[in-house]
Amino acid sequence: MEPRYTIPSRQHITDIAVPNLYKEVKTNVLECLALAEKVALTCDAWTSRATESYVTLTVHHITDECKLESCVLQTRAMYDSHTGENIAALLKEAVAEWRLDIKDPVLVTDNAANMHVAAELAGMSHIRCFAHSLNLASQKALKVASVDRLLGRVRRVTAFFRRSTIASQQLKQNQLLLKLPKHRLITDVVTRWNSSYDMVDRFLEQQPAICAALLSTEVRKSEKDIFTLTDADITCAEAVLKALKPMKDATLVMSEESMPTVSIIAPLYAKLVTGTEEHLDDTQTVKSIKAAIAKDLGKRYAGDEQDILRMASALDPRFKDLPFLSEAEANDIYFKITDAVVDDLTKQQNQQGEVESPMEETGRSEEVDQPNYEDGPVSTQSPSKRPRSSCALADLLGPTFASTKNNATPKSAHYTATAEVKRFREEPPLPLPENPLSWWKFHEHEYPHLSKVAKCFLCIPGTSVSSERVFSSAGDIVNAQRSVLKPEHVDQLVFLHKNLKIK
């Protein structure tokens, strides 16, 4: 309404406003990352509507308030093939650009072979996404012949109600009469195993209404080809849901982002592997499902990756007793944690030595300039009384029972680390619903060195879900009307969409 006001043009928004805001928020993100002791990265690739390939990188760390913080670092177009060498080059550039070289980042990706090669070439520790591992194992279970046949029959029924308006209307009426939840039937998606689980679960929930609708006169008159499930199919569906429920619950647990998830992998993995043991009352279908899951999960998580997961579980107050390991294995994990604390203490002492080293360059002699406090404080006045020349008790026991002031020799790093780890193991476990980061915040002064190591492990996400969740936001940005956005603009918009709160 003000004629003298110049409305910002599209060019102004594109070339000035958004880039300036991007630079401002990027500066704030860099300041936050500079304060982090340790960071972890998640990496994943996706394809836009314009059939352009992008790689998104997110970073995770724990703040001074002991809270998990996640940021999107970059979304870069990748025109080369997604080989391990090309992805490793992209990771190295990102680490250098965001000044993460000294943070020794841990990389979390899916189970693709190229990602494992990229982590090795980039010199990063690699953790495979546990949600992706669960998906792969569950997909193997869904390919069991009897399960695949059951899914095909349920899928045929749900597809019938989706295309038939008469059957769909009859289903809604039956839901009211039978007082069932007004839920629509679900048809699964091949790439998401839990959608198949939800499809069967919803089918069993609405089975009375479905059967009544299929047997109604209106539906039979309008449709000639009506397909129903037998009692044996219903029994098989119930058994399949019971066998796959632990995998479903584990997937939901690993989708959490406000609490550490890397520490859950080791106990959850052990529980799932143990749960695949056969029982006498298991049907042949259930036995096949368990065998498929056990075979796929059994070949994952070994070596250094397994050690990282177990150490993270040991540093989580909820799982610190490590009941899923033998006593020897648990002791070995705590020995490795002790070594990690010793390394951190040694690093701190070296840094303090570097700070104090300039004092030596002044040429001052410590023996001359600094007084010797071992014989008592230095006084400029003459003593009023003659001190006692000797004390029999001091002569006998003085060297053994030195005073606190004289016994100022610092404890070794190994002694300090061992003491903290021992006291931590004697603590009672934290209840499972509690937040382990809150526990460490409360006990930070009691375990000053062990808490730093704990934060370095607990900041690692157990899944690459955070990167995949960026895809939905990116899909809203690179939509059908904006499919010709330049890659640098996609990077800026995705970055601002996720990180603008930091400003």
C-alpha positions as CSV (number, residue, x, y, z in Angstrom):
1,M,0.0,0.0,0.0
2,E,3.0,2.3,0.3
3,P,4.0,3.5,-3.2
4,R,7.5,4.4,-2.2
5,Y,8.3,0.8,-1.0
6,T,10.1,-1.4,-3.5
7,I,8.9,-5.0,-3.2
8,P,11.9,-7.4,-3.2
9,S,12.2,-9.2,-6.5
10,R,12.8,-12.9,-7.1
11,Q,16.3,-12.1,-8.0
12,H,16.9,-10.3,-4.7
13,I,15.6,-13.3,-2.7
14,T,17.6,-15.7,-4.8
15,D,21.0,-13.9,-5.0
16,I,21.0,-11.8,-1.8
17,A,18.5,-12.6,0.9
18,V,18.8,-16.4,1.0
19,P,22.6,-16.6,0.6
20,N,23.1,-14.0,3.3
21,L,20.9,-15.9,5.7
22,Y,22.7,-19.1,4.8
23,K,26.1,-17.6,5.7
24,E,24.7,-16.3,9.0
25,V,23.3,-19.6,10.0
26,K,26.3,-21.5,8.8
27,T,28.5,-19.3,11.1
28,N,26.3,-20.2,14.0
29,V,26.5,-23.9,13.2
30,L,30.3,-23.7,13.0
31,E,30.4,-22.1,16.4
32,C,28.3,-24.8,17.9
33,L,30.4,-27.6,16.3
34,A,33.6,-25.9,17.6
35,L,32.4,-26.4,21.2
36,A,31.6,-30.1,20.7
37,E,34.0,-32.7,22.1
38,K,33.0,-35.4,19.5
39,V,30.7,-35.5,16.5
40,A,29.1,-38.3,14.4
41,L,27.9,-38.0,10.8
42,T,25.1,-39.7,8.9
43,C,25.2,-39.9,5.2
44,D,22.7,-41.0,2.6
45,A,21.8,-40.4,-1.1
46,W,18.5,-39.6,-2.7
47,T,17.1,-38.6,-6.1
48,S,15.0,-35.5,-6.8
49,R,12.0,-35.1,-9.1
50,A,14.4,-33.8,-11.7
51,T,16.2,-37.1,-11.5
52,E,19.3,-35.5,-10.0
53,S,21.3,-37.4,-7.4
54,Y,22.1,-35.7,-4.0
55,V,24.0,-36.8,-1.0
56,T,22.9,-35.3,2.4
57,L,25.2,-35.1,5.4
58,T,24.0,-34.6,8.9
59,V,26.0,-34.1,12.1
60,H,25.2,-35.1,15.7
61,H,26.8,-34.0,19.0
62,I,26.0,-33.5,22.7
63,T,25.8,-29.9,24.0
64,D,27.1,-28.6,27.3
65,E,23.6,-29.1,28.7
66,C,23.9,-32.9,27.9
67,K,21.3,-32.7,25.1
68,L,21.5,-34.3,21.7
69,E,21.8,-31.8,18.9
70,S,21.5,-32.5,15.2
71,C,22.2,-30.3,12.2
72,V,22.1,-30.7,8.4
73,L,25.6,-29.9,7.1
74,Q,25.1,-30.0,3.3
75,T,23.1,-31.5,0.5
76,R,25.4,-31.7,-2.6
77,A,24.6,-32.9,-6.1
78,M,26.6,-35.9,-7.1
79,Y,26.9,-36.4,-10.9
80,D,29.6,-39.2,-10.7
81,S,28.7,-42.8,-9.9
82,H,28.2,-43.6,-6.2
83,T,31.5,-45.5,-5.8
84,G,33.3,-45.7,-2.5
85,E,36.1,-43.5,-3.8
86,N,33.7,-40.7,-4.9
87,I,31.8,-40.7,-1.7
88,A,35.0,-40.7,0.4
89,A,36.2,-37.6,-1.5
90,L,32.9,-35.9,-0.7
91,L,33.2,-36.8,3.0
92,K,36.8,-35.5,3.2
93,E,35.8,-32.2,1.6
94,A,32.9,-31.8,4.0
95,V,35.0,-32.6,7.1
96,A,37.6,-30.0,6.0
97,E,34.9,-27.4,5.2
98,W,33.1,-27.8,8.5
99,R,36.4,-28.1,10.5
100,L,35.7,-31.5,11.9
101,D,39.2,-32.9,11.4
102,I,40.1,-32.9,15.1
103,K,36.7,-34.3,16.1
104,D,37.5,-37.8,14.8
105,P,33.9,-38.2,13.5
106,V,32.1,-41.6,13.3
107,L,30.1,-42.3,10.2
108,V,26.7,-43.9,10.3
109,T,25.3,-45.2,7.0
110,D,23.2,-48.0,5.6
111,N,24.6,-51.5,4.8
112,A,25.6,-50.7,1.3
113,A,29.1,-51.9,0.4
114,N,30.1,-48.5,-1.2
115,M,29.4,-46.7,2.1
116,H,31.7,-49.1,4.0
117,V,34.5,-48.5,1.4
118,A,33.9,-44.8,1.7
119,A,34.3,-44.8,5.5
120,E,37.5,-46.8,5.2
121,L,39.0,-44.5,2.6
122,A,38.0,-41.4,4.6
123,G,39.6,-42.8,7.7
124,M,36.4,-42.9,9.8
125,S,35.0,-45.5,12.1
126,H,31.8,-46.9,10.5
127,I,28.6,-47.9,12.2
128,R,25.9,-49.6,10.1
129,C,22.3,-48.3,10.5
130,F,20.5,-50.7,12.8
131,A,17.1,-49.8,11.3
132,H,18.4,-50.8,7.9
133,S,19.8,-54.1,9.3
134,L,16.3,-54.8,10.8
135,N,14.7,-54.0,7.4
136,L,17.0,-56.4,5.5
137,A,16.5,-59.2,8.0
138,S,12.7,-58.7,8.0
139,Q,12.6,-58.7,4.2
140,K,14.3,-62.1,4.2
141,A,11.6,-63.3,6.6
142,L,8.8,-62.0,4.3
143,K,10.2,-63.9,1.4
144,V,9.5,-67.2,3.1
145,A,7.1,-69.1,0.8
146,S,4.2,-69.4,3.2
147,V,4.5,-65.8,4.4
148,D,4.8,-64.5,0.8
149,R,1.7,-66.5,-0.2
150,L,-0.2,-65.1,2.9
151,L,0.8,-61.5,2.0
152,G,-0.5,-62.0,-1.6
153,R,-3.9,-63.1,-0.4
154,V,-4.2,-60.2,2.1
155,R,-3.0,-57.8,-0.5
156,R,-5.7,-59.0,-2.9
157,V,-8.5,-58.4,-0.3
158,T,-7.2,-54.9,0.6
159,A,-6.9,-54.0,-3.1
160,F,-10.5,-55.1,-3.6
161,F,-11.9,-52.8,-1.0
162,R,-9.8,-49.9,-2.3
163,R,-11.2,-50.1,-5.8
164,S,-14.8,-51.1,-4.9
165,T,-16.9,-48.2,-3.6
166,I,-19.8,-50.4,-2.6
167,A,-17.5,-52.8,-0.6
168,S,-15.8,-49.8,1.0
169,Q,-19.1,-48.3,2.1
170,Q,-20.3,-51.6,3.4
171,L,-17.1,-52.0,5.4
172,K,-17.7,-48.6,7.1
173,Q,-21.3,-49.6,8.0
174,N,-20.0,-52.9,9.5
175,Q,-17.4,-51.0,11.5
176,L,-20.2,-49.0,13.2
177,L,-22.3,-52.0,13.9
178,L,-19.5,-54.1,15.3
179,K,-18.0,-51.0,17.2
180,L,-14.6,-51.4,15.5
181,P,-12.2,-48.5,15.0
182,K,-12.9,-46.6,11.8
183,H,-9.6,-47.5,10.2
184,R,-9.0,-47.9,6.5
185,L,-7.3,-51.0,5.2
186,I,-3.6,-50.8,4.4
187,T,-1.9,-52.0,1.3
188,D,1.8,-52.6,1.8
189,V,4.8,-51.0,0.0
190,V,7.5,-53.5,-1.2
191,T,10.4,-51.4,0.1
192,R,9.1,-51.0,3.6
193,W,8.7,-54.3,5.5
194,N,6.8,-52.7,8.4
195,S,4.1,-51.7,5.9
196,S,3.5,-55.4,5.3
197,Y,3.3,-56.0,9.1
198,D,0.8,-53.1,9.4
199,M,-1.3,-54.4,6.5
200,V,-1.7,-57.8,8.2
201,D,-2.3,-56.3,11.6
202,R,-5.0,-54.0,10.3
203,F,-6.6,-56.9,8.4
204,L,-6.9,-59.0,11.6
205,E,-8.3,-56.0,13.4
206,Q,-11.0,-55.4,10.8
207,Q,-11.5,-59.1,10.0
208,P,-15.1,-59.3,11.4
209,A,-16.2,-56.2,9.4
210,I,-14.4,-57.5,6.3
211,C,-16.0,-60.9,6.4
212,A,-19.5,-59.4,6.9
213,A,-18.9,-57.0,4.0
214,L,-17.8,-59.7,1.6
215,L,-20.8,-61.9,2.5
216,S,-23.3,-59.0,2.1
217,T,-25.9,-59.1,-0.7
218,E,-25.0,-55.7,-2.1
219,V,-21.3,-56.6,-2.5
220,R,-22.1,-60.1,-4.1
221,K,-24.4,-58.5,-6.6
222,S,-21.9,-55.9,-7.7
223,E,-18.8,-58.0,-7.7
224,K,-18.4,-61.5,-9.2
225,D,-14.8,-62.1,-8.2
226,I,-14.7,-62.1,-4.4
227,F,-11.8,-63.5,-2.6
228,T,-11.7,-64.4,1.1
229,L,-9.2,-65.9,3.5
230,T,-9.6,-69.3,5.2
231,D,-9.3,-70.1,8.9
232,A,-5.9,-71.5,8.2
233,D,-4.8,-68.2,6.7
234,I,-6.0,-66.3,9.7
235,T,-4.1,-68.6,12.0
236,C,-1.0,-68.2,9.9
237,A,-1.4,-64.4,9.9
238,E,-1.6,-64.3,13.7
239,A,1.6,-66.5,13.9
240,V,3.5,-64.2,11.5
241,L,2.6,-61.1,13.5
242,K,3.7,-62.7,16.7
243,A,7.0,-63.8,15.2
244,L,7.7,-60.4,13.7
245,K,6.5,-58.2,16.6
246,P,10.0,-58.0,18.2
247,M,11.4,-56.6,14.9
248,K,8.6,-54.1,14.7
249,D,9.1,-52.9,18.2
250,A,12.9,-52.7,17.7
251,T,12.3,-50.5,14.6
252,L,10.1,-48.1,16.6
253,V,12.7,-47.9,19.4
254,M,15.5,-47.1,17.0
255,S,13.5,-44.2,15.4
256,E,14.0,-42.1,18.5
257,E,16.1,-39.0,18.1
258,S,15.9,-37.2,21.5
259,M,17.7,-40.0,23.3
260,P,20.9,-42.0,22.5
261,T,20.2,-45.0,20.3
262,V,23.7,-46.4,19.6
263,S,23.8,-47.9,23.2
264,I,20.6,-49.8,22.5
265,I,21.9,-51.7,19.5
266,A,24.1,-54.3,21.4
267,P,21.4,-55.4,23.9
268,L,18.7,-55.3,21.3
269,Y,20.7,-57.3,18.8
270,A,21.5,-59.9,21.5
271,K,17.8,-60.1,22.4
272,L,16.6,-60.5,18.8
273,V,19.2,-63.2,18.1
274,T,18.2,-65.1,21.2
275,G,14.5,-64.7,20.3
276,T,15.1,-66.6,17.0
277,E,15.7,-69.8,18.9
278,E,13.1,-72.4,18.0
279,H,10.5,-73.6,20.5
280,L,8.5,-76.9,20.5
281,D,5.2,-75.1,19.8
282,D,6.5,-73.2,16.8
283,T,4.8,-73.9,13.5
284,Q,6.9,-74.5,10.4
285,T,6.2,-71.0,9.2
286,V,7.4,-69.5,12.5
287,K,10.5,-71.6,12.3
288,S,11.3,-70.5,8.8
289,I,10.8,-66.8,9.8
290,K,13.2,-67.2,12.8
291,A,15.8,-69.0,10.7
292,A,15.7,-66.3,8.0
293,I,16.1,-63.5,10.6
294,A,18.9,-65.3,12.5
295,K,20.8,-66.0,9.3
296,D,20.7,-62.4,8.2
297,L,21.4,-60.8,11.6
298,G,24.2,-63.2,12.4
299,K,26.5,-61.9,9.7
300,R,26.4,-58.3,10.9
301,Y,28.3,-56.3,13.6
302,A,31.7,-57.7,14.3
303,G,35.2,-56.4,15.0
304,D,35.8,-52.8,15.8
305,E,32.2,-52.0,15.1
306,Q,31.0,-54.5,17.7
307,D,33.4,-53.0,20.2
308,I,32.1,-49.5,19.7
309,L,28.5,-50.7,20.2
310,R,29.3,-52.6,23.3
311,M,31.3,-49.8,24.8
312,A,28.4,-47.4,24.2
313,S,26.1,-49.8,26.0
314,A,28.5,-50.0,28.9
315,L,28.6,-46.2,29.2
316,D,24.8,-46.1,29.2
317,P,23.7,-46.3,32.8
318,R,20.7,-48.4,31.7
319,F,22.8,-51.2,30.3
320,K,26.0,-50.8,32.3
321,D,25.8,-54.3,33.7
322,L,26.0,-55.8,30.2
323,P,23.9,-58.9,31.1
324,F,23.9,-60.0,27.5
325,L,27.7,-60.7,27.7
326,S,29.7,-63.1,29.6
327,E,31.7,-61.9,32.6
328,A,35.0,-62.1,30.7
329,E,33.5,-60.2,27.7
330,A,32.1,-57.5,30.0
331,N,35.5,-57.1,31.8
332,D,37.2,-56.8,28.4
333,I,34.8,-54.0,27.4
334,Y,35.5,-52.0,30.6
335,F,39.2,-52.5,30.1
336,K,38.8,-50.8,26.8
337,I,36.8,-48.0,28.3
338,T,39.5,-47.5,30.9
339,D,42.1,-47.2,28.1
340,A,39.9,-44.6,26.4
341,V,39.7,-42.6,29.6
342,V,43.5,-42.9,30.0
343,D,44.0,-41.6,26.4
344,D,41.7,-38.7,27.1
345,L,43.6,-37.8,30.3
346,T,47.0,-38.1,28.5
347,K,45.7,-35.8,25.8
348,Q,44.6,-33.2,28.4
349,Q,47.9,-33.4,30.2
350,N,49.8,-32.9,26.9
351,Q,47.7,-29.9,26.1
352,Q,48.3,-28.4,29.5
353,G,52.0,-28.9,29.0
354,E,51.9,-27.1,25.7
355,V,50.2,-24.1,27.4
356,E,52.8,-24.0,30.3
357,S,55.8,-24.5,28.0
358,P,56.2,-20.8,27.1
359,M,57.2,-20.2,30.8
360,E,60.4,-22.1,30.1
361,E,61.5,-19.8,27.3
362,T,61.8,-16.7,29.6
363,G,65.0,-18.1,31.1
364,R,63.8,-18.1,34.7
365,S,64.9,-21.0,36.8
366,E,62.2,-22.7,38.8
367,E,64.7,-23.7,41.5
368,V,65.8,-20.1,42.0
369,D,62.6,-18.2,41.6
370,Q,60.1,-20.5,43.2
371,P,60.3,-21.1,47.0
372,N,60.5,-24.5,48.4
373,Y,57.3,-25.2,50.3
374,E,58.4,-28.6,51.6
375,D,60.0,-27.2,54.7
376,G,57.0,-24.9,55.5
377,P,55.9,-21.5,54.2
378,V,58.5,-18.8,53.7
379,S,58.3,-15.8,56.1
380,T,60.2,-12.5,56.0
381,Q,60.0,-12.1,59.8
382,S,62.3,-13.9,62.2
383,P,60.5,-16.6,64.2
384,S,59.4,-15.5,67.7
385,K,59.9,-19.0,69.1
386,R,62.4,-21.6,68.4
387,P,60.8,-24.5,66.5
388,R,60.9,-28.0,67.9
389,S,64.0,-29.7,66.6
390,S,62.5,-33.1,66.3
391,C,59.4,-35.2,66.9
392,A,59.7,-38.9,67.6
393,L,56.4,-39.8,65.9
394,A,57.3,-37.8,62.8
395,D,60.8,-39.4,62.7
396,L,59.3,-42.9,62.8
397,L,56.2,-42.6,60.6
398,G,56.7,-39.3,58.7
399,P,57.8,-40.9,55.4
400,T,54.9,-43.3,55.4
401,F,52.1,-41.0,56.5
402,A,52.9,-37.8,54.7
403,S,50.7,-34.8,55.3
404,T,48.1,-33.8,52.7
405,K,50.1,-30.7,51.7
406,N,53.3,-32.6,51.3
407,N,51.6,-35.5,49.5
408,A,50.8,-33.5,46.4
409,T,52.0,-36.1,43.9
410,P,49.3,-36.3,41.2
411,K,47.7,-39.7,40.6
412,S,48.6,-41.5,37.4
413,A,46.1,-41.4,34.5
414,H,45.6,-45.1,34.8
415,Y,44.8,-44.9,38.5
416,T,42.3,-42.1,38.0
417,A,40.6,-43.9,35.1
418,T,40.4,-47.2,36.9
419,A,38.9,-45.6,40.0
420,E,36.2,-43.8,38.1
421,V,35.3,-46.9,36.1
422,K,35.2,-49.0,39.2
423,R,32.9,-46.6,41.0
424,F,30.7,-46.3,37.9
425,R,30.3,-50.1,37.7
426,E,29.1,-50.2,41.4
427,E,26.3,-47.7,40.6
428,P,22.8,-49.1,40.4
429,P,21.4,-49.3,36.8
430,L,19.2,-46.6,35.6
431,P,15.5,-47.5,34.8
432,L,15.0,-48.1,31.1
433,P,12.5,-45.2,30.5
434,E,15.0,-42.7,31.9
435,N,17.3,-40.5,29.8
436,P,21.0,-41.5,30.2
437,L,22.2,-38.0,29.2
438,S,20.3,-36.6,32.2
439,W,22.0,-39.1,34.4
440,W,25.4,-38.1,33.1
441,K,24.6,-34.4,33.5
442,F,23.8,-35.0,37.2
443,H,26.9,-37.2,37.8
444,E,29.3,-35.1,35.7
445,H,31.3,-33.8,38.6
446,E,31.5,-37.2,40.2
447,Y,32.9,-38.8,37.0
448,P,34.6,-35.8,35.2
449,H,36.8,-37.9,32.9
450,L,34.5,-40.9,32.3
451,S,31.6,-38.5,31.5
452,K,33.6,-37.0,28.6
453,V,34.2,-40.4,27.1
454,A,30.5,-41.3,27.6
455,K,29.4,-38.3,25.6
456,C,31.8,-39.2,22.8
457,F,30.1,-42.6,22.4
458,L,26.5,-41.6,23.2
459,C,26.4,-38.8,20.6
460,I,26.6,-41.4,17.8
461,P,23.1,-42.2,16.3
462,G,22.2,-45.8,16.0
463,T,20.5,-45.2,12.6
464,S,20.8,-43.0,9.6
465,V,17.1,-42.0,10.0
466,S,18.0,-38.4,10.4
467,S,19.5,-38.2,6.9
468,E,16.5,-40.1,5.4
469,R,14.0,-37.7,7.1
470,V,15.7,-34.9,5.2
471,F,14.4,-36.5,2.0
472,S,10.7,-35.7,2.8
473,S,11.6,-32.0,3.4
474,A,13.7,-32.0,0.2
475,G,10.7,-33.4,-1.6
476,D,8.6,-30.5,-0.5
477,I,11.4,-28.1,-1.7
478,V,12.2,-29.7,-5.1
479,N,8.5,-30.3,-6.0
480,A,6.9,-30.4,-9.5
481,Q,6.7,-26.6,-9.7
482,R,10.3,-26.1,-8.6
483,S,12.1,-29.0,-10.3
484,V,14.6,-26.8,-12.0
485,L,16.2,-25.4,-8.8
486,K,19.9,-25.2,-9.0
487,P,21.9,-27.6,-6.7
488,E,23.4,-24.7,-4.7
489,H,19.9,-23.4,-4.0
490,V,18.7,-26.8,-3.0
491,D,21.6,-27.0,-0.6
492,Q,20.8,-23.6,0.9
493,L,17.1,-24.2,1.3
494,V,17.4,-27.7,2.9
495,F,20.1,-26.3,5.2
496,L,18.0,-23.4,6.3
497,H,14.9,-25.5,6.7
498,K,16.6,-27.8,9.2
499,N,19.0,-25.3,10.9
500,L,17.2,-22.0,11.0
501,K,16.3,-22.6,14.7
502,I,20.0,-22.3,15.6
503,K,19.9,-18.7,14.4
